[in-house]
Amino acid sequence: MNIGRAASIIVYRQNGGRPEVFLTRRSRRVKSFPGFWVFPGGKQDAGDIAVAHSLPPQVFNPGFIFQPVFQEAMAEEFQQMLGTQPDLEIRPAFSDFEWLSLAVTAARELWEETGMALSRPALDEASSAAVQARLLEQADGLQDLLAQFAFALDLSAVEVAGRITTPDLGPHTRRFDTAFFMVPWPDKRVRGALSKEVEAGEWLSPEEALRQFAPEQLAIPTQYILRTLHERWAPQNMEGRG
């Protein structure tokens, strides 16, 4: 079975000393997770890889999300869904360039879906919206837009959170090898409009999200990441962490 590549990005901020993440509710018209609350993201395309070739090399730390830990932690949820446990598959490690190209995917998808632009220099609201519209129309590739609007992607604050591959859940499963990233969102940076792929967007603490949304509204990876962030960001676990 073919396994595609995808990227998702956890945008977070401090709100009164409390960490929050930005979640979006996917349109009920899309194929993957219709109506679910998710982190922004989507499939990688060839243009993302082309843009990555134009960027300086970066070295990425492995993050904190790992397939074996994920499947063990969510064993009960998989049991309820499947009546059994999916096989554990460990895929080859990503190279730094593969991480970089997937970070480009995450940044592009974030811009398309939410209007949140990781650009250098920061574009004004009208230019950012114009880039978003062109990306959504697929009228121009990201590489062409970089030249037309005279900006570069700013991935300097993007960090790897980890990686999850969709387990084999049956012959009709759409499987993706998904890279997860994190990036802080400064209060002063403007967020644009949500795309038609997204019905709503909301800033919530991980605890609030887990309390507010039923398990049926959250994909299993999203549930796991929210639980993990809630634990990592607990005050007693933040001491000594950069």
C-alpha positions as CSV (number, residue, x, y, z in Angstrom):
1,M,0.0,0.0,0.0
2,N,1.3,3.4,-1.0
3,I,2.1,5.7,2.0
4,G,2.2,9.4,1.2
5,R,4.1,12.1,3.0
6,A,2.4,14.9,4.9
7,A,3.2,17.6,7.4
8,S,1.3,19.2,10.2
9,I,2.2,22.2,12.4
10,I,1.4,22.9,16.0
11,V,1.1,26.7,16.3
12,Y,1.3,27.8,20.0
13,R,1.2,30.9,22.0
14,Q,1.3,32.1,25.6
15,N,-2.0,33.6,26.8
16,G,-1.7,35.0,30.3
17,G,1.1,32.6,31.0
18,R,-1.0,29.6,29.8
19,P,0.2,27.8,26.6
20,E,-2.5,27.4,23.9
21,V,-2.5,25.7,20.5
22,F,-4.4,26.7,17.4
23,L,-6.8,24.0,16.2
24,T,-8.9,24.0,13.1
25,R,-12.1,22.2,12.3
26,R,-11.9,20.7,8.9
27,S,-14.7,21.2,6.4
28,R,-17.2,18.4,6.2
29,R,-16.6,18.4,2.4
30,V,-13.0,17.3,2.5
31,K,-11.9,13.6,2.2
32,S,-9.6,13.3,5.1
33,F,-11.1,13.7,8.6
34,P,-14.2,15.8,7.6
35,G,-15.5,17.8,10.5
36,F,-12.6,16.8,12.8
37,W,-10.5,19.3,14.9
38,V,-6.9,19.0,13.8
39,F,-3.6,20.9,13.6
40,P,-3.2,22.6,10.2
41,G,-1.4,20.5,7.7
42,G,-1.7,18.4,4.5
43,K,0.1,16.5,1.8
44,Q,3.5,17.3,0.5
45,D,3.8,18.2,-3.1
46,A,6.8,18.5,-5.5
47,G,6.9,22.3,-5.2
48,D,7.7,22.0,-1.5
49,I,10.8,19.9,-2.3
50,A,11.8,22.4,-4.9
51,V,11.6,25.3,-2.4
52,A,13.6,23.3,0.2
53,H,16.4,23.0,-2.3
54,S,16.7,26.8,-2.4
55,L,16.9,27.1,1.4
56,P,20.1,26.8,3.5
57,P,20.5,23.4,5.2
58,Q,19.1,23.0,8.7
59,V,19.7,20.4,11.4
60,F,16.6,19.2,13.2
61,N,16.3,17.5,16.6
62,P,14.1,14.4,16.6
63,G,11.3,15.8,18.8
64,F,9.2,14.0,21.3
65,I,6.6,12.1,19.2
66,F,7.6,8.6,18.3
67,Q,5.6,5.8,16.6
68,P,6.1,3.0,19.3
69,V,5.2,5.3,22.2
70,F,2.2,6.7,20.2
71,Q,0.8,3.3,19.5
72,E,1.3,2.0,23.0
73,A,-0.3,5.1,24.6
74,M,-3.3,4.9,22.3
75,A,-3.8,1.1,22.5
76,E,-7.2,1.4,24.1
77,E,-8.4,3.8,21.3
78,F,-7.1,1.5,18.6
79,Q,-8.8,-1.5,20.3
80,Q,-12.1,0.3,20.4
81,M,-11.8,1.3,16.7
82,L,-10.5,-2.0,15.3
83,G,-11.1,-4.6,17.9
84,T,-7.4,-5.3,17.8
85,Q,-4.0,-3.6,17.8
86,P,-2.4,-2.4,14.5
87,D,1.0,-3.8,13.6
88,L,3.9,-1.5,14.5
89,E,5.9,-0.3,11.5
90,I,9.2,1.6,12.0
91,R,10.0,3.5,8.9
92,P,13.5,4.7,7.8
93,A,14.6,7.9,9.6
94,F,14.1,11.2,7.7
95,S,17.3,13.0,6.6
96,D,17.7,16.6,7.6
97,F,16.7,17.6,4.0
98,E,13.5,15.5,4.2
99,W,12.6,17.2,7.5
100,L,13.3,20.6,5.8
101,S,11.2,19.8,2.8
102,L,8.3,18.7,5.1
103,A,8.7,21.9,7.2
104,V,8.1,23.8,3.9
105,T,5.0,21.7,3.4
106,A,3.8,22.6,6.9
107,A,4.4,26.3,6.4
108,R,2.6,26.3,3.0
109,E,-0.4,24.4,4.4
110,L,-0.5,26.7,7.4
111,W,-0.6,29.7,5.1
112,E,-3.3,28.1,2.8
113,E,-5.6,27.0,5.6
114,T,-5.3,29.8,8.2
115,G,-3.6,32.8,6.6
116,M,-0.8,32.4,9.1
117,A,2.3,33.4,7.2
118,L,5.8,32.4,8.2
119,S,7.6,34.9,5.9
120,R,10.7,37.0,5.9
121,P,10.1,39.9,5.7
122,A,6.6,39.9,7.2
123,L,4.2,40.7,4.4
124,D,1.4,43.2,4.8
125,E,-2.1,41.9,5.2
126,A,-3.1,42.4,1.6
127,S,0.0,40.7,0.2
128,S,-0.3,37.8,2.6
129,A,-3.9,37.4,1.6
130,A,-3.0,37.5,-2.1
131,V,-0.4,34.7,-1.6
132,Q,-2.9,32.6,0.3
133,A,-5.5,33.0,-2.5
134,R,-2.9,32.1,-5.2
135,L,-1.9,29.0,-3.3
136,L,-5.5,27.9,-2.8
137,E,-6.2,28.5,-6.5
138,Q,-3.1,26.5,-7.4
139,A,-2.5,29.2,-9.9
140,D,1.1,29.5,-8.9
141,G,3.6,27.3,-7.1
142,L,5.1,28.5,-3.8
143,Q,8.5,28.9,-5.5
144,D,7.0,31.3,-8.1
145,L,5.2,33.3,-5.3
146,L,8.4,33.7,-3.4
147,A,9.9,35.6,-6.4
148,Q,6.7,37.5,-7.3
149,F,6.1,38.9,-3.8
150,A,9.8,39.1,-2.8
151,F,9.8,37.1,0.4
152,A,11.4,34.0,1.8
153,L,9.9,31.4,4.1
154,D,11.0,32.0,7.7
155,L,11.5,28.6,9.3
156,S,13.9,29.8,11.9
157,A,11.5,29.2,14.8
158,V,10.1,25.9,13.5
159,E,11.1,22.8,15.5
160,V,10.4,19.1,14.9
161,A,7.7,17.7,17.2
162,G,8.0,14.2,15.8
163,R,6.5,11.8,13.3
164,I,3.5,9.5,13.1
165,T,2.7,7.0,10.3
166,T,-0.9,6.0,9.8
167,P,-1.1,2.4,10.9
168,D,-2.6,-0.1,8.4
169,L,-6.2,0.0,9.4
170,G,-7.6,-1.9,6.4
171,P,-7.6,-1.8,2.6
172,H,-9.5,1.5,2.4
173,T,-7.2,3.4,4.8
174,R,-5.5,6.5,3.4
175,R,-2.0,6.2,4.9
176,F,0.4,9.1,5.4
177,D,3.9,9.4,7.0
178,T,3.3,12.7,8.7
179,A,5.9,15.0,10.2
180,F,4.8,17.2,13.0
181,F,6.3,20.6,13.7
182,M,5.9,23.3,16.3
183,V,6.2,27.1,16.0
184,P,5.4,29.9,18.4
185,W,3.0,32.6,17.2
186,P,3.9,36.1,18.3
187,D,0.9,38.3,19.4
188,K,2.0,41.1,17.0
189,R,1.9,38.8,13.9
190,V,-1.3,39.1,11.9
191,R,-3.4,36.0,11.1
192,G,-5.4,36.1,7.9
193,A,-8.7,34.5,6.9
194,L,-9.5,30.8,7.1
195,S,-9.8,29.0,3.8
196,K,-12.9,27.0,2.7
197,E,-11.1,23.8,3.7
198,V,-11.5,25.0,7.3
199,E,-14.8,25.7,9.1
200,A,-13.4,27.2,12.3
201,G,-10.3,27.9,14.2
202,E,-9.8,28.3,17.9
203,W,-7.0,28.9,20.4
204,L,-7.3,26.4,23.3
205,S,-5.0,24.9,25.9
206,P,-4.5,21.2,25.4
207,E,-6.6,20.5,28.5
208,E,-9.4,22.7,27.2
209,A,-9.4,21.0,23.8
210,L,-9.5,17.5,25.3
211,R,-12.4,18.6,27.6
212,Q,-14.3,20.5,24.9
213,F,-14.2,18.0,22.1
214,A,-15.5,14.5,22.2
215,P,-13.1,11.7,21.1
216,E,-15.1,11.3,17.9
217,Q,-14.2,14.9,17.0
218,L,-10.4,14.3,17.3
219,A,-8.3,12.0,15.3
220,I,-6.3,9.5,17.4
221,P,-2.9,11.3,16.6
222,T,-4.5,14.7,17.6
223,Q,-5.7,13.2,20.9
224,Y,-2.3,11.8,21.6
225,I,-0.5,15.1,20.8
226,L,-2.9,17.1,23.0
227,R,-2.4,14.7,25.9
228,T,1.4,14.8,25.5
229,L,1.5,18.6,25.3
230,H,-0.7,18.8,28.4
231,E,1.7,16.7,30.3
232,R,4.9,18.4,28.9
233,W,3.5,21.8,29.7
234,A,2.4,21.0,33.2
235,P,4.2,23.5,35.5
236,Q,6.0,20.7,37.4
237,N,7.4,19.4,34.1
238,M,8.5,22.8,32.7
239,E,11.3,23.4,35.2
240,G,14.6,23.4,33.5
241,R,13.1,22.9,30.0
242,G,14.2,25.5,27.4
